[in-house]
Amino acid sequence: MSQVYGDRPEGNTVKSSTVSQYYRTHIFWGRHSPLASLFCGGLIVMASARLSYAVTVAGALFWVYDFSMLIFIVSKPVLPQKGLSPILMFLTSLLGSFYLFLLWFMNPILVLGTVYIILLVPGCCIASGIFERAKFYDMGEAVSLACREAGIIALLIVGMALIREPIGCAALSLPGGVQGIMEIFGAKDAAVFFPIRIIAGSAGALILMGYGLSIYAHFRRPLFPAGDIE
């Protein structure tokens, strides 16, 4: 019979405590923070094209991270240690699909523009290793960790969208309206801004992310030179 998370030998108490401390790094500056590994770089680039997309994906991040973590913690005693990744992938994908299903009733046109971006959220959640770290947390700590990590990624996406959309599209949009998004303001002659839209939509996002990571690394080294424990 395979071991489950709830059955831990007493001899591994010290080892488990050490491993738990290893994973308890700073949520923003530590070695396991979203910016340190940048496991969701593709999601950030795609979702930050417009503010309306960023807000929609931010909701998906909180939905998938928080509910999948809650279900994981509740069912942790019966989950096997081996072969857990397919189970978690199914769980996060199911929650992501349910989020799209609910969003379809409120704004079906917006779903058509964001479905491929939202489908990346479950993969980013698994790639972050958050479930591996949450094995040593209680329910409150685990859900708080998921909420904080989703919040950091959401803030990065929204922050980049607030820079990219006004520069690249000369507009700023929010979810809603008959066409799926409604513009707070926008240029009258969109054709004039077509060349800069291409730059801001592809290479511009990577350049902006590169500058952001450079600033992050500059301030992170003196604070946490070796990914110190909290």
C-alpha positions in Angstrom: 0.0 0.0 0.0 1.4 3.4 -1.0 2.0 6.0 1.7 -0.3 8.9 2.2 0.5 12.4 3.5 -1.3 11.8 6.7 0.8 8.8 7.7 4.3 10.0 8.7 6.7 8.0 10.8 7.8 9.6 14.0 11.4 9.2 13.0 11.0 11.7 10.2 9.7 14.5 12.5 13.1 16.3 12.5 13.6 15.8 8.7 10.0 17.1 8.0 10.6 20.1 10.2 13.8 20.9 8.3 12.1 20.5 4.9 9.2 22.7 6.1 11.6 25.5 7.1 13.4 25.2 3.8 10.1 25.9 2.0 9.1 28.8 4.2 10.9 31.5 2.2 9.8 35.1 1.7 6.7 35.2 -0.4 8.1 37.9 -2.7 11.9 37.9 -2.3 12.5 34.2 -1.4 13.8 31.5 -3.7 10.3 30.0 -4.2 8.6 33.3 -5.0 6.9 33.7 -8.4 9.5 36.2 -9.6 12.5 34.2 -8.5 11.6 31.3 -10.8 9.3 33.1 -13.3 7.4 29.9 -14.0 4.5 31.9 -15.3 6.4 34.2 -17.8 4.3 33.2 -20.8 1.0 33.8 -18.8 2.2 37.3 -17.8 3.2 38.3 -21.3 -0.1 37.1 -22.9 -2.5 38.3 -20.1 -0.9 41.8 -19.8 -1.8 42.8 -23.4 -4.9 44.6 -22.2 -6.2 45.6 -18.8 -9.5 43.8 -19.4 -7.6 40.5 -20.0 -5.4 41.1 -17.0 -8.4 41.6 -14.7 -10.1 38.5 -16.1 -7.0 36.3 -15.7 -6.4 37.7 -12.2 -9.8 36.3 -11.2 -8.9 33.0 -12.7 -5.6 32.9 -10.7 -7.4 33.5 -7.4 -10.1 31.0 -8.3 -7.8 28.2 -9.3 -5.1 28.7 -6.7 -7.4 29.1 -3.7 -10.0 26.4 -4.4 -7.5 23.9 -5.6 -5.4 24.4 -2.5 -8.5 24.1 -0.3 -9.5 20.8 -1.9 -5.9 19.6 -1.8 -5.5 20.2 2.0 -8.9 18.7 2.8 -8.2 15.5 0.8 -4.5 15.3 1.6 -4.8 12.3 4.0 -6.1 10.1 1.2 -3.8 11.3 -1.6 -0.9 9.1 -2.7 2.6 10.5 -2.8 3.3 8.8 -6.1 1.4 9.8 -9.2 0.1 13.0 -7.6 0.9 15.3 -10.5 -1.8 14.0 -12.8 -4.4 14.3 -10.0 -3.5 17.9 -9.3 -3.4 18.7 -13.0 -6.9 17.3 -13.4 -8.1 19.2 -10.3 -6.7 22.6 -11.4 -7.9 22.1 -15.0 -11.3 21.2 -13.8 -11.5 24.4 -11.7 -10.1 26.5 -14.6 -12.8 25.0 -16.9 -15.5 25.8 -14.3 -14.3 29.4 -14.1 -14.6 29.7 -17.9 -18.1 28.2 -17.7 -19.2 30.8 -15.2 -17.5 33.6 -17.1 -19.3 32.4 -20.3 -22.7 33.2 -18.8 -21.6 36.7 -17.8 -19.5 37.7 -20.8 -19.2 35.1 -23.6 -17.3 37.4 -26.0 -14.7 38.1 -23.4 -14.2 34.3 -23.0 -13.5 33.9 -26.7 -10.5 36.4 -26.3 -9.1 34.9 -23.0 -9.8 31.2 -23.1 -6.3 30.2 -24.3 -4.8 32.5 -21.6 -6.9 31.2 -18.8 -6.0 27.6 -19.8 -2.4 28.4 -18.9 -3.3 29.1 -15.3 -3.6 25.4 -14.2 -0.2 24.6 -15.7 1.4 27.6 -13.9 -0.2 26.6 -10.6 1.4 23.1 -10.9 4.7 24.4 -12.1 5.0 26.8 -9.2 5.5 23.8 -6.8 3.0 25.4 -4.4 1.4 22.0 -3.6 4.8 20.5 -2.6 5.3 23.4 -0.2 1.8 23.2 1.2 2.2 19.6 2.3 3.8 20.9 5.5 1.2 23.7 6.2 -2.1 23.6 8.0 -5.3 24.6 6.1 -5.1 28.3 7.1 -1.4 28.7 6.1 -1.8 26.8 2.9 -4.8 28.8 1.7 -3.1 32.0 2.7 0.0 31.0 0.7 -2.1 30.3 -2.3 -3.9 33.6 -2.0 -0.7 35.6 -1.6 1.1 33.9 -4.5 -1.9 34.4 -6.8 -2.0 38.0 -5.7 1.6 38.6 -6.6 1.1 37.2 -10.1 -2.1 39.1 -10.5 -0.4 42.4 -9.5 2.4 41.7 -12.0 -0.1 41.1 -14.8 -2.2 44.2 -14.0 0.8 46.4 -13.5 2.3 45.4 -16.9 -1.1 45.9 -18.5 -1.4 49.4 -17.2 1.9 50.2 -19.0 1.4 48.2 -22.2 -2.2 49.0 -23.2 -2.0 52.8 -23.0 1.4 52.8 -24.9 0.6 50.0 -27.4 -3.2 50.7 -28.0 -3.6 54.2 -26.8 -6.5 52.9 -24.7 -7.5 51.4 -21.4 -10.2 48.8 -21.1 -12.2 46.8 -18.5 -14.3 43.7 -18.8 -17.9 44.3 -19.7 -20.0 45.8 -22.5 -21.7 44.4 -25.5 -18.3 43.6 -27.2 -16.8 41.9 -24.2 -14.7 44.8 -23.1 -15.4 48.5 -22.6 -12.7 51.2 -23.2 -12.3 53.8 -20.5 -10.6 55.9 -23.1 -9.2 55.2 -26.6 -7.6 56.8 -29.6 -10.0 57.9 -32.4 -7.7 56.8 -35.2 -6.4 53.3 -34.2 -4.6 52.9 -37.5 -2.0 55.5 -36.5 -0.9 53.4 -33.6 -0.7 50.1 -35.5 3.1 49.9 -35.7 3.5 50.5 -31.9 0.8 48.0 -31.2 3.0 45.3 -32.8 6.0 46.4 -30.7 4.1 46.5 -27.4 2.3 43.2 -28.1 5.4 41.1 -28.6 8.9 42.3 -28.1 7.8 45.2 -25.9 6.4 42.8 -23.3 9.6 40.9 -23.1 11.7 44.1 -22.9 9.5 45.4 -20.1 9.7 42.1 -18.2 13.5 42.1 -18.6 13.8 45.5 -17.0 11.5 44.4 -14.2 13.5 41.3 -13.5 16.8 43.3 -13.5 15.4 45.7 -10.9 14.0 42.8 -8.9 17.4 40.9 -8.9 19.2 44.1 -8.0 17.2 44.6 -4.8 16.9 40.9 -4.0 20.6 40.1 -3.7 21.4 42.3 -0.7 18.1 41.3 1.0 18.2 37.5 0.4 21.6 36.7 -1.1 21.1 32.9 -0.8 17.3 32.6 -0.5 17.4 32.9 3.3 14.6 31.4 5.4 12.1 33.8 6.9 
